Amino acid sequence: VVQVVQGLGLSSWQPAFLIITLLYFYSHYFFASGAAHIGAMYTAFLSVAIGCGTPPLAAALLLGQLSNVMGCLTTYGIGSAPPYFGAGYVAQDKWYTLALQ
């Protein structure tokens, strides 16, 4: 996988890491739970990022941060979100407004 990403002709690790983080972040919509996404993808994407030259600490922290952020962006993004949304604590338009801030 590292050879595929490096084969895109990117001049340094920064563009490769941008692609990796975008793929990691948006792939969570294909999983039923945040735990399933993180369990299946975090280590793999971290390994690819480090293999492309990303500093290991920066890669681990950013992917970890994205793992937390993606849970609050939608009303179904993490297990604790549906009860708050379903009980009417936060209206859907308000939820998405807060997610984009």
C-alpha positions as CSV (number, residue, x, y, z in Angstrom):
1,V,0.0,0.0,0.0
2,V,2.9,2.3,0.8
3,Q,4.3,1.8,-2.7
4,V,0.9,2.7,-4.2
5,V,0.6,5.9,-2.2
6,Q,4.2,6.8,-3.0
7,G,3.7,5.9,-6.6
8,L,1.2,8.8,-7.0
9,G,4.3,11.0,-7.6
10,L,3.9,13.0,-4.4
11,S,7.1,15.0,-3.7
12,S,7.0,14.6,0.1
13,W,5.1,13.0,3.0
14,Q,2.8,15.9,3.5
15,P,0.6,15.4,0.4
16,A,0.5,11.6,1.0
17,F,-0.5,12.2,4.6
18,L,-3.3,14.5,3.5
19,I,-4.7,11.8,1.3
20,I,-4.3,9.2,4.1
21,T,-6.1,11.4,6.6
22,L,-8.9,12.3,4.2
23,L,-9.4,8.6,3.4
24,Y,-9.4,7.7,7.1
25,F,-11.8,10.4,8.0
26,Y,-14.4,9.8,5.3
27,S,-14.2,6.0,5.5
28,H,-16.0,6.1,8.8
29,Y,-19.3,6.5,7.0
30,F,-18.9,2.9,5.8
31,F,-18.8,1.5,9.3
32,A,-21.7,0.8,11.7
33,S,-19.7,2.0,14.7
34,G,-16.8,4.1,15.6
35,A,-15.1,1.2,17.5
36,A,-15.3,-1.0,14.4
37,H,-13.8,1.8,12.2
38,I,-11.0,2.6,14.6
39,G,-10.3,-1.1,15.3
40,A,-10.1,-1.9,11.6
41,M,-8.5,1.1,10.2
42,Y,-6.4,3.1,12.7
43,T,-3.3,0.7,12.8
44,A,-3.4,0.2,9.1
45,F,-3.6,3.8,8.2
46,L,-1.0,4.7,10.8
47,S,1.4,2.1,9.4
48,V,0.9,3.5,5.8
49,A,1.4,7.1,7.0
50,I,4.7,6.2,8.8
51,G,5.8,4.2,5.8
52,C,5.3,7.3,3.7
53,G,7.6,9.3,5.9
54,T,5.1,11.0,8.3
55,P,6.6,11.6,11.7
56,P,5.1,8.8,13.9
57,L,3.9,11.0,16.8
58,A,2.2,13.5,14.4
59,A,0.5,10.6,12.5
60,A,-0.7,8.9,15.7
61,L,-2.0,12.1,17.2
62,L,-3.8,13.4,14.1
63,L,-5.5,10.0,13.4
64,G,-6.5,9.8,17.0
65,Q,-8.0,13.3,16.9
66,L,-9.9,12.4,13.8
67,S,-11.2,9.3,15.5
68,N,-12.7,11.5,18.2
69,V,-14.0,14.2,15.9
70,M,-15.9,11.9,13.5
71,G,-18.1,10.7,16.3
72,C,-19.7,14.0,16.9
73,L,-20.3,15.2,13.4
74,T,-23.5,13.3,12.8
75,T,-26.4,12.0,14.9
76,Y,-25.3,8.4,14.2
77,G,-21.5,8.8,14.3
78,I,-20.9,7.2,17.7
79,G,-22.9,5.1,20.1
80,S,-23.8,7.9,22.5
81,A,-25.1,10.2,19.9
82,P,-28.5,8.6,19.0
83,P,-29.9,8.8,22.6
84,Y,-29.1,12.5,22.8
85,F,-30.6,13.1,19.4
86,G,-33.6,10.7,19.8
87,A,-34.5,12.2,23.2
88,G,-34.7,15.6,21.7
89,Y,-31.9,17.2,23.6
90,V,-30.4,18.6,20.4
91,A,-32.4,19.3,17.2
92,Q,-30.9,18.0,14.0
93,D,-30.2,21.4,12.5
94,K,-28.5,22.5,15.7
95,W,-26.4,19.3,15.7
96,Y,-25.1,19.9,12.2
97,T,-24.5,23.6,12.9
98,L,-22.4,22.7,15.9
99,A,-20.6,20.0,14.0
100,L,-19.4,22.5,11.4
101,Q,-18.1,25.1,13.9
